């Protein structure tokens, strides 16, 4: 399978290198080279989208953020925090070939039971679903786009 696929995201200035026949990408958040998988391709593009288009400082983005859900170790693909370090957004990235469906929503909802963020975003690089969580009802309210001011508090 070809890892490098067109996405519904702005082009990203990814630094790619080949090591021992495998393709690696430099992660500006984790500050290290990572094996380029289809999911990593989407995650790295989304990181650059957050930094460049939404103007989120790289220091406020966590990749592979570790949490415990029902006693089990889990990792959120991306977590964006506000100025005070409070989690505001969880992003769950999937490979282009993986549909963004109720299974992905269930996964991110489990993560949010721990983090209690205001926004959830599901993406496979082509389809993106952004929701605000209504604090009173717990219902998801679809949003059209991320806004920088959500993270300025």
N, C-alpha and C positions, 0 to 999 in steps of 0.2 A: 504494500500500500504506500502511496506517495504521501509523505508527511506534509509537504508544502502544498497547500490548497488555497484557492481564493476564498477570502472571507468578506463578510459584510462589516468590515471595520477599516479605518484608515490604514494605509501602509505604515509599517513600523520599521525603524532603523535597527533591525536585529543584527547582532554580531554572531555569525555562524562560523563554525570551524569543523573540519573533519578530523577525527582521531580514531586511528585503528579501524577505518572503514565505517565508523558511525558518525552521524551528524550531531553536533552539540550547539547549544545556544547560550549566550551570556545572559544571565538574569540580573537586571539592574537592582532588583529588590533584595535578592539573596546574595548578590555579589559573588556568583560562581557560575561555572559552566554546567549546564544540565543536558542530559540526553534529550534530543529533540523527538518527542513523541507527538502524535496528532493532538492530544490534549494540551501538551506543553506549547505547541504552535499557537493554539487559541489563547491560552493563558498569557503568553508573552505579548501577543498583540493587544490583549485587553489591558495589560499593565501599561503599555505605551499609550493606549487610548486614554486611560485615566490621567496619566502624567501630562500628555500633550494637549488633548482636547478639553478635558475637564479641569486641568491645572491642579491636580492633587499632588502635593509634594511626595516624592518617593519615600520619605521617612514615615509617611502616614499610611503606607500600603504594606500589608503583611502577606506573604505568599506561603502556602502550606501551613497555615496557622493551626497549631495543635490545641485540641479541646478534648474533653471526656464527655461522651454521651452514654448514659446508662452504664457507667463504669468502663466503657470501651474507648480506647484511644481513636480519635478521628482527626482529620485535617480538612479545614476549609481551604478551598483553592486560593481565594483572596479575601482579605478583610481590610476595609478602609476605616480608619479611626478619625475622630474629630481632633481639634486642637488640644483637648484635654486627655487624649488617649482612649476615649470611649468608643467602642465599636459602633459604627453607624450603618455599614453596608457589608453584606456577605455576597460574594460573587462565586457561583458554581460554574466552572468551565467544563465542557465536554468536547470530545472530538467532533469534527464536522459530521461524521457518519452516525453519531449518536443523537437520536431525537430528544428534544427538550420536552419532556412529558411529565406526567404525574409522579413517576418514580424519582425524577430529579427534584421535583418540588417537595416530595416527601423527605428526600435526603437533606435539602437545605432547611426545611422546617425543623428537622431534628437538631441541626446545628444551632438554629435560632432559639431553641428551647434553652440553650446554654448561654448564648451571647446576647439575646434580647435586643437586636438591632432595629432600626426604623425601616430599612430598605433591604429587599432581596432582589438579586439579579441572576437569572439563569441564561446561559449562552452556550451555543455550540459554534460560535464564530459567524454563523449565518443567521440564525434566529436568536433574538434577544427578548427576554421577558423581564420587565422591571416592575416591582410592586412596592408600594408603601404599605406598612402594616398599620391599620387603624388601631390606635392605642386603646380605645374604648371597647371596640367589638372584636378585635383580633382578626378582622377580615382583611384580605389583600385588596388593595386598590391599585389597578394598573396605572403606570406612569408612562409618559411618552419619552422622557429623556432624563438622564442624570443632570443635576444642577450643582455647581460648585458650592453655592451657599448652604447646601444641606450639610456640608462638612466643615463650615466655618465657625460653628458654635463653640 
